[in-house]
Amino acid sequence: MANGFGSLYIGASGVQNAQSALNTTANNLANVDTKGYVRQQVRFADKNYTTLKITASNVNMQQSGLGVSIGDVVHSRDIFLDKTYRQEVGRKEFYTAHYDTASYVEDLFQETNGEQFKQSVNDLWVAVQELSTKPALPIYQNLVLEKAELLLSRSKGLYSDFQNYQSNINDQIKDDINRVNEIGERLYELNLEIQKVEAGGQETAMTLRDERDNLLDELGGYGEIEVDEDATGFALVDFAGTRFVDMHRSYEIGLKTEFATGFSTPYWEHLSDPANEQYTEVFNMDRAISTEMDTDVGGIKAKLLMRGDSYGRAENLESADAYDKISGSTMMEVEARIDGLVSRIVTAMNNIYCPNKEAESSFTAAAADGTVTTYPAGTKILDAENCARGVDGELPPRELFTRIGMDRYTEVTADDGKTYYVYNEPDPNTANSRYAIGNLQINPELKKQITLMPAYKENGDVAYDFGEQLAAAWEVQDMKIDPYDQKPCTFEEYYDKVLSELGTQGNTYKSAVETLEGATASIDNKRQQEMGVSSDEELTSMIKFQSAFNASSRFMTVISQMTELIVTGLI
């Protein structure tokens, strides 16, 4: 009878565990379209055996099984595939940010107010060619003035668009950092909840683990992450090489904002001392970008690189050291190059309108305000003998482009009574002294009276050589897009070279994005094979477990009938 009733327990365990397996399978089917859901698989195990009799050592022990139990419900994930997927997603986001920026900048260049920016450069060149034939003709002088003003207007508009896009990238960075902080807080909360559920060793926190894994997948797109799960189920997370979530808390990422630009830089609050202006930045921007060193991972880092830390200026192209500080930042590079193009056009034309020379010897002179200064030999002064003049014949002649807030020359009177026009050199550290896009305007005096434009010699003859010099300036090949450029070019060729390099970068980034999209899709497919729910497979499992349930039920029925027969037969 003992064996008979024991058989009932075996049958009951089969029914109970088949029912649990059916419930798990039904749960999988119910979540077949749930994003991030990881399928659950039942693993069966034997219950303990009861020893009936200990026999001699050379004979098998007589044991009776107690049935079947659920050994585990497996949360089907591959941690190696997860790590690879998160890293490749981060790398894809890195190059996607680069490609988006390069594409947007290229669109801005080719579509400014409905026309290509290059057209405004070409229009000024055509106007200069016309003026070179008859430099004193007002219609040609007006044409140059109009096209110069149009170039300046479009340059300012384009440069402003670049700055606005930098601000847009900056807003994206702030939003991304806020989201990263939210993810960190939620990961810490989930760690605690998972520990509570799994502390007894009887249950796996499936739903909570799914949510945590989905957040880790998302976090991998923002930056490089490392995840290490301890024996208690607590996931320790590193972000950009620094511990982000540990056993005690989630560490907050702060934003340091530059006053001049409004640009924000992420820093670790717990490792920084803002009161003493000591910051530990989240991302190391000094390391070379390399796939081998895994420094090309994360959308936030890419956006920081693309935005840069300031606005590009023509001075950034003057030396290798200055250029290296902006190299890699698409926005700063393109700003520096457009500023450099306009600055060179402005300087070349102004130097013809108002030519300079170096003083052969030192001289002491007083300015209009009475300030006495000794100027060394080599000081730049107006070349009065070789400059063209306006119809009024006055000196100094009017430059075409003027700096807002600073005249081209300071008029001084030397000890010998001679008048000098000392050139006010641009100072990179003084904004209003630079011939920069944001500090330029067309000479107001020329706009009021076009005949003041230099076109005559000192004796009143038309200065045809003035027009020839203007035309020749556009053929000079002395421009480089950066200090490493080995092929000098003209103004128009410079613009074409800038666009060509931008297009090459865009194609390179596009190719990288397409390759990484394929790689991430392939890795995700492998992950889905492991953790995804297949309705066909689950239906097969349901039929299997249903059959097991029915078999256990019939087994119990037979044992029950047999027991009843034995009991009634004894009466």
PEGI-V576974 format. One line per field, one symbol per residue. psi: psi as a letter, one per 40 degrees, with the letter a starting at -180 (. if undefined). burial: b if it has 24 or more other C-alpha atoms within 12 Angstrom, else e. A space follows every 50 residues. Layout:
psi = ???
burial = ???
This chain:
psi = ddddddddddddddddddddddddddddddfdehhehhihhhhiiiiiih hdhhaideiiihihieaiihdihhggihdddddddddddddddddddddd dddddddddeghfeiidddddddddddddddddgeehddddddddddddd dddddddddddddddddddddddddddddddddddddddddddddddede eeihgdddddddddddddddddihihhhhadeehhhhhhfeihdhaedih hihihhhhdddeihhhihdeeigddefhhhidhheeiihhddefefhhdd dddddddaeahiiddeediddddddehehddddddddddddddddddddd eddgiiihhdiiihihideehhihhiiehhihgddeiiiadeeiiiihid hihhehidihhihideeihihhhhiihdehdeeigidefiihhdddddhd eehheiideeihgddddddddddeehgeiieieehegiiidddddddddd ddddddddddddddddddddddddddddddeihhdddddddddddddddd ddddddddddddddddddde.
burial = eeebeebbbbbbbbbbbbbbbbbbbbbbbeebeeebbbbbbbeeeeeeee eeeeeeeeeeeeeeebbbbbeebebbbeeebbbbbbbbbbbbbbbbbbbb bbbbbbbbbbebeeebbbbbbbbbbbbbbbbbbbbbbbebbbbbbbbbbb bbbbbbbbbbbbbbbbbbbbbbbbebbeebbbbbbbbbbbbbbbbeeeee eeebbbbbbbbbbbbbbbbbbbbbbbbeeeeebbbbbbbbebbbbbbebb bbbbbbeeeeebbbbbbbbeeeeeeeeeeebbbbbeeeeeeeeebbbbbb bbbbbbbbbbbbbbbbbbeeeebebbbbbbbbbbbbbbbbbbbbbbbbbb bbbbbbbeeeeebbbbeeeeeeeebeeebbbbbbebbbbbbebebbbbbb bbbeebbbbbbbbbeeeebbbbbbebeeeeebbbbbbbbbbbbeebbeeb bbbbbbbeeeebbbbbbbbbbebbeeebbbbbeeeeeebbbbbbbbbbbe bbbebbeebbebbeebbeebeebbeebbebbbbbeeebeebbeebbebbe ebbebbeebeeeeeeeeeeee
